[in-house]
Amino acid sequence: MLFGRSIIVCREGWYYLLVLGFVVTGSFLREVNLLLVLAGMMFFPFLLNLRTVIISSRGLTVRRRIPDVVSAGETFHIDLALSKLPSRFWLGGGASWVIHAQDKIQPLAKKPEITVPPRLTFWRLAPGQREDQSYRCCLADRGRYELGPVTLSSGFPLGLVRAERRVKSADHLIVLPRLGQLTNAWRRLYQEVHQGSRANHHKHGVSQGEFHSLRDWRPGDSRRRIHWRTTARRGAPVVRQYEQNREQNLVLLIDAWLPDGVDPVTFEKVVSFASTVVTDICQRGGSHLYLGLATERPTVGGGPSSTGLMRELLESLAVLAPASVNHLAPLLTVVRETVPPAMTTVILSPRALDLAVLEREIHRQNDNGRSRFGRIVTISGDQEIGEYFQPDVPSAARSVRRQTEPQMSA
Amino acid sequence: MITIQRTLQIAFAVMASLGTMLLGMGSDNVVLPIVAVFVAVTSVYFTDIVGWIRLNRTFASFAALLAVAIALTDFFQLQGERQLLAIAYLLIYLQIVVMYQQKDTRIYWQLFMLSLLQVVVAAALNFSAIFGLLLALYLVIALFVLSLFFLYRDAGELRAVNSFGASTNGSGQRDSGRRGVRTTKPLAQSWHEDLLNRRLVWRSIAESIVTVGLTLVFFLLLPRSGDLAMARRVTGQRMVGFTDTVRLGDLGNISDDYSSVMRVWFLDSDDQPFQLLRPPMFRGTVVNHYENSTWTLRFDPRSEGQVLSLKPLDASSGRAVRQTIHLEPQHEDTVCAVYPVYELSNNTPLLFDSRKQQLLRQRTRLSKIEMTVATTGFERNVQLDITPVDLVVERYRSQESELTQLPRVLSDGVDPLKKLKEAAAEVLADTDLAADDRIGRARALEQYLRDSGEFTYSLRTGRSDPDLDPVEDFIANNPSGHCEYFSSALTLMLRSQNIPARMVIGFNGGKWNSLGSYYQVRQLNAHSWVEVYLNDIPENHPFADSIGLPKPGWLRLDPTPTIAIEERDSNQLTLAERAREWMNYGEYLWSDYIVDLNARRQREGIYEPLSYTVDHVKALMSRDFWARGLPAAVRKAAEDGTLPYLGAWLAALLICALTLAVLLFRRLLRILPWPGNPWHWRRSKRSQRPATASVGFY
C-alpha cells in the first residue's frame, strides 16, 4: 500500500525489472558505462510509469446511481460518476489517464457469489472534472445485493506497474423475483373460489365495472379491450382495465420449507408464481391481498391492493429464503390473528403437502370459535404449480415502474 | 483509418529493426541490419496484413530450438567476446522466428523482450556516438511501442471482460436461467483511437526527453570508484603511416578516412586553451632509408638504443605550454605530438624510443589514453620550425650516415635518381647561396617543390614509366602526387646535395573545434614532411632565444603545396562545417563523459564545476553581491563595453523570474478558497462544465 493505494507490478513489469536487474548487474561487473546508461533509460520510464499511475489514482471519487427497482432477468443501467479533485499541491497534480472502474455486485444472505460487471474506462480526467459512464447488467437471481466497492486502477502509459484503489461506495439493491404467466387454469380457479359472490353479478358486455387503468396486452386478453389510440401511440398493444365491482380478496401463503429431495428450482418457481399473483391482483386493484411467509419468523402482510402494497410484498418475496423446517402451522396462527376472517386462502408450496395434516391444523385453528378461514386451496409440487403458472419474464420492476414513474427514455 | 493493431505491428517492426541495427553496429556486421529490415517489412506485409506466412506454434518452437542449438554450438566453440556475439545472434534468430508468427499479446511481449535484450548486448559492444543517438531514437520508439502495447492489451482485456455472458447468448434471447451479470455493452474503441492519434506520440517523445535528462543526471552524478571505464573493449584502428616501412602509394587509400585519431588541447600558462595561427604538425615516426620505392627506418645495430622516460620540464627548457592529448585506441604504440616533449608528472604514460626517435605509449594499445605533456615548440601561437635536439636523448651523431643515404646506382651504371639530382643541382645553381648555408639551400629546394607551380598535389597517383623510381618519375615525368611524393623528393634532393635529412610521418593540423577548443585530428590529416639536421641552430633565427642556443636541431620543411592542406583545414566555417563541428563536439562529449567517464574525469568535469556553480549561486544570493558585486560588475561592463550583454542577461533573468512568479500566483489563486475568489477551481469554467456522459450503448 502506498498513500492509500495498492501498487502492483504487472507480469510484464516483473520481466522488465528482471532485464533491468541484469543490465545493472552487468554494468557494475563489467564496468561498462553504456550499460549503466541503458539501465537509467530503463529505470526512469518505469519510475515515470509509477508516478503517472499514482497521480492518476489520486483524488478520485466515485458516485453510483442505481435504479429504484429491478427484477431478476431484467436489464438495467448502473451509472458511475467519476470525479477528479483538483490538486492542492504545487507539484504532482495532473490528469488521471485511462482509469478502469471495476464495480462489484455481491448477493447478501447467501454464500458470497461475486459477480463482475463490465469494466468502465475513463480515459482522461483533468483535475476538477467529472465524467459519467454507465454499464448495463442483468441479475439472474432475486435477492438483496450489495454493490461495491469500486476498484479504480490505472497502468497508463506503459502497463508495467498498476495502481489500484478501492473506493468504498456501497449501495444496496433489491432484485425482485422473476414474473411468469398465470395460466387459464389459474384464472378459472380464481373465478371458482370467488364463485359465490359472482353469482349475482350481471355482465355488462365486455366492460365489467368502471374503467380503472391501461395495461400491456397479455395473451388471453380480448381484442375488444384494446385501447387503440394508446396502442397506436406506443406502438404496442394496450388494453383497458376495469375496476371489479366485487372484491376478490385473497390470502396467499408461501410454504418456504425445502426438505431434502425437493428441487430448489421448484422453490424459485413458487416465489415467482406468488410474485406474479401479487402483481396481477395489485394491478387489477379493488381487492384485498394478504401474503404470508412460512419462514422461521412467520410474517403476514397485506391490505387493499395497490402499487405500494405490490412493491412491499414483492420485496419480501425477493428476500425470501428457503426454510429448513416446516413453519406452516405457526404461519396459520399468525394468519388467524391478523387477517380478516373467511377469506379465500391459497397455499403455495414447493413440496407435496400432506393435506390431512393441514386440514387438521386448520380445523384446530377454526375450532376455537367461529370459522376464521374461508375456502383453502393448496397448490404444491412442481407439476401442480406448472398447471397454473408458466415462468416468463415480464418483470416485476417494470410493472412497479410503470405505475410509479414515467418510462425511461434513451 | 489505421487501427491500433496495425500501428502496433508496424511500430514493433521498426523497433525490432532498430534493435538489430544497433547490435549489427556493435558486432561490425553489415548483414544483420539488412536481414532485420527485410524480416520486419516482410513480416508486416506477409504475416500481419496478408496472412500468407504464419508459422504455427509447433514449427516455431522447433525453429527456436534449432536456433538455440546453433547458438550453443557457436557459444562453446568461440572464446571471449565472441561468445557474447553468439548470444546476440541467438536473439536475432529467435526474433525472426517470432516475427513470422501470428501476433497476439504473448508474441508482442516476446518481441519486445528480444529486442530489448539485443540492445543490452549492443550496449556492451558499441561505443560510438551514433550509437548514442540511435539509442535515444530507440528509446522513443520503445516507449511508444510500450504505450501502444498497453492500450492494445487493455483493449483485449476489455473485450474479454465485457464479453462476459454475451458469448453464451448470441441469439439475443433472454438468458433467464443464467447467474451473474450479462452485458451487451459494445466495446468502445474511440478513446483508444483518440489517445493514439492525439496524444500518444507526443507523450512518448516527452517521456523520452525526460528519461534521457534524468538518465544523464543519474549517470553523471553516480559516484565512480576508479579508472576502469578505460578498460572497455575496442577493436582499435591502424594509424596510417606509422610503420617502419612506408611504401609510396599507400596514402591515397586512406585519404578520405574520417576516423578520429586524437584530440589535442594546447593550454597556455593560465590554463587557457588557444588556437595556433597555423595548423600544428604532430610528429609521429621517422624513416631514413630509401630503397626500391620504400622508406624504412634504419639504425646502426651497434648503437645504444633504449626506451627512456621523458625528460622533465625544467627552467632551461624555455617557455613551455601544455599539450593534452586524448588518443584513440590504435594498433600502434606510436604517439604523435608537437616536439620537443617534456614530462609534467611522473605518471605520464609515455616513453621515448631513442633509436626509433618516437614517443611510445606505456599502456595497452587497445585502450584510449589521455596524457598531458609540455612542449616548448611554440612561440606567440606559432609552431617553431626548428626543434632542438637533446643529445642525451637523441643519439644522431652516430647515425648521420643514414641521413644522407641514397639508392644505390644500378649494376648497369644507371643512377635511379639522375633527374632528381640534376633538378636539385639546377635549383641550387640558380641561387647564390653559400655551400654551408644549409638552411637556405634546404628552403630553396622546398620552395622549388612547393611554390614553383611545376608540381601539383593530387591523391591520384600513378607512374608514367613503371621502370623508373616513383620519386624520379614524379620529378621527371609526372609532377603530381601527394605529400609522400613531395617529402620523398625533397629528402632525396637534399641528400643529393649532401644535406642530412629524413622523412617524418605524422599529422598536419586537424580541425580546430571552437566549441571544445581542441584540434580534432583524423586519419585524413596524415601527412609527411622533411626534417633537415642542423649541427648548430643559427643565431639569427627569429626564435633563437626561445630555443636556447647553441645546440643542434631539426629544421622542419614541408614541400607539399599548402593550398591542398589549407583547403582541407580552413577555419572559415560554413553552416555545414559548423554542424560538423557541433557533431564532433558531441562525439567528444559522448566519448569522454559517457563512454569513458571515470572517477577522475567525474571529479574534474562534473563535481568541481558543480561545486563551483553552487558557490557562485551562493555568492549571487548574498547581500554583498547586490551591494557591491553587481554595481562593480556593471561598472566593469561599462568600461569593457560589454554592458549590453550584461543587460541582456539581466533582462532574461528578470523575465524568467517574472514568468515564474506569475505562474505561481495563478496557481495560488486557483487553490486559495477565500469567499468570492472568481479564479478558484470550484468557480472556474472547467468545473462548471456539465458532466460528460458516455452512453454510447444506448
Chai-1 contact restraints between the chains, C-beta under 6 A:
chainA,res_idxA,chainB,res_idxB,connection_type,confidence,min_distance_angstrom,max_distance_angstrom,comment,restraint_id
A,V19,B,L116,contact,1.0,0.0,6.0,A-B,restraint_1
A,V23,B,V120,contact,1.0,0.0,6.0,A-B,restraint_2
A,E31,B,L228,contact,1.0,0.0,6.0,A-B,restraint_3
A,V32,B,A124,contact,1.0,0.0,6.0,A-B,restraint_4
A,N33,B,A229,contact,1.0,0.0,6.0,A-B,restraint_5
A,N33,B,V595,contact,1.0,0.0,6.0,A-B,restraint_6
A,N33,B,L597,contact,1.0,0.0,6.0,A-B,restraint_7
A,L34,B,A123,contact,1.0,0.0,6.0,A-B,restraint_8
A,L35,B,A123,contact,1.0,0.0,6.0,A-B,restraint_9
A,L36,B,F219,contact,1.0,0.0,6.0,A-B,restraint_10
A,V37,B,F219,contact,1.0,0.0,6.0,A-B,restraint_11
A,L38,B,A123,contact,1.0,0.0,6.0,A-B,restraint_12
A,G40,B,T215,contact,1.0,0.0,6.0,A-B,restraint_13
A,G40,B,F218,contact,1.0,0.0,6.0,A-B,restraint_14
A,G40,B,F219,contact,1.0,0.0,6.0,A-B,restraint_15
A,M41,B,L139,contact,1.0,0.0,6.0,A-B,restraint_16
A,M41,B,T211,contact,1.0,0.0,6.0,A-B,restraint_17
A,M41,B,T215,contact,1.0,0.0,6.0,A-B,restraint_18
A,F44,B,T211,contact,1.0,0.0,6.0,A-B,restraint_19
A,F44,B,L214,contact,1.0,0.0,6.0,A-B,restraint_20
A,F44,B,T215,contact,1.0,0.0,6.0,A-B,restraint_21
A,P45,B,L143,contact,1.0,0.0,6.0,A-B,restraint_22
A,P45,B,T211,contact,1.0,0.0,6.0,A-B,restraint_23
A,L48,B,E207,contact,1.0,0.0,6.0,A-B,restraint_24
A,G73,B,S176,contact,1.0,0.0,6.0,A-B,restraint_25
A,P86,B,W681,contact,1.0,0.0,6.0,A-B,restraint_26
A,R88,B,I671,contact,1.0,0.0,6.0,A-B,restraint_27
A,T115,B,G180,contact,1.0,0.0,6.0,A-B,restraint_28
A,T115,B,V181,contact,1.0,0.0,6.0,A-B,restraint_29
A,P117,B,V181,contact,1.0,0.0,6.0,A-B,restraint_30
A,P118,B,N162,contact,1.0,0.0,6.0,A-B,restraint_31
A,P118,B,T183,contact,1.0,0.0,6.0,A-B,restraint_32
A,P118,B,K185,contact,1.0,0.0,6.0,A-B,restraint_33
A,R119,B,V161,contact,1.0,0.0,6.0,A-B,restraint_34
A,W123,B,W191,contact,1.0,0.0,6.0,A-B,restraint_35
A,G128,B,W681,contact,1.0,0.0,6.0,A-B,restraint_36
A,G128,B,R686,contact,1.0,0.0,6.0,A-B,restraint_37
A,G128,B,S687,contact,1.0,0.0,6.0,A-B,restraint_38
A,R130,B,A691,contact,1.0,0.0,6.0,A-B,restraint_39
A,E131,B,T692,contact,1.0,0.0,6.0,A-B,restraint_40
A,D132,B,A691,contact,1.0,0.0,6.0,A-B,restraint_41
A,D132,B,A693,contact,1.0,0.0,6.0,A-B,restraint_42
A,Q133,B,S694,contact,1.0,0.0,6.0,A-B,restraint_43
A,S134,B,V695,contact,1.0,0.0,6.0,A-B,restraint_44
A,Y135,B,K185,contact,1.0,0.0,6.0,A-B,restraint_45
A,R136,B,T183,contact,1.0,0.0,6.0,A-B,restraint_46
A,R136,B,K185,contact,1.0,0.0,6.0,A-B,restraint_47
A,C137,B,V181,contact,1.0,0.0,6.0,A-B,restraint_48
A,C137,B,T183,contact,1.0,0.0,6.0,A-B,restraint_49
A,C138,B,R182,contact,1.0,0.0,6.0,A-B,restraint_50
A,A140,B,R178,contact,1.0,0.0,6.0,A-B,restraint_51
A,A140,B,R179,contact,1.0,0.0,6.0,A-B,restraint_52
A,P157,B,S147,contact,1.0,0.0,6.0,A-B,restraint_53
A,L158,B,L146,contact,1.0,0.0,6.0,A-B,restraint_54
A,L158,B,F150,contact,1.0,0.0,6.0,A-B,restraint_55
A,G159,B,F150,contact,1.0,0.0,6.0,A-B,restraint_56
A,V393,B,R174,contact,1.0,0.0,6.0,A-B,restraint_57
A,V393,B,S176,contact,1.0,0.0,6.0,A-B,restraint_58
A,A410,B,Y698,contact,1.0,0.0,6.0,A-B,restraint_59
